[in-house]
Amino acid sequence: MIIVSTDKNKLDVPFIQHFLKDIYWAAGRTMEEVQTTIDNSFCFGIFLDDKQIGFARVITDYVVFAYVMDVFITEEHRGKGYSSVLIERMINEPALKEVKIWRLATTDAHFLYKKFGFTALKSPEKMMEKVVL
């Protein structure tokens, strides 16, 4: 049975950190950093038979803007539609229903997010960033 939960107490933080520490977008993230990101985000855990198999988090003000981050399904559970279940639940979360602008960055999952209405930026020339390494 697949369940998506927003209860942070159900999240397996060591599991999340173990996955993120080796993935290109979060390489080297420590347990303390992962906990801080969870504490300051709206989080979604996806569970198969009570075992966590994936995660996503949203940084938001709950009205104007939401940024989707750290979305993953473990490799052994990919290709079964679980990422779509996770994103569908996130997009339809009642606490986020007022959000007008959703953004995310992806290198290789455009096909997934397009199913939920995400597109390339309409005005990328307006976007700026500051990266501190």
Salt bridges, closest charged atoms under 4 A:
ASP22 OD2 - LYS21 NZ 2.76
ASP70 OD2 - ARG29 NH1 2.60
ASP70 OD2 - ARG57 NE 2.68
GLU76 OE2 - HIS77 ND1 3.89
GLU93 OE1 - ARG89 NH1 2.40
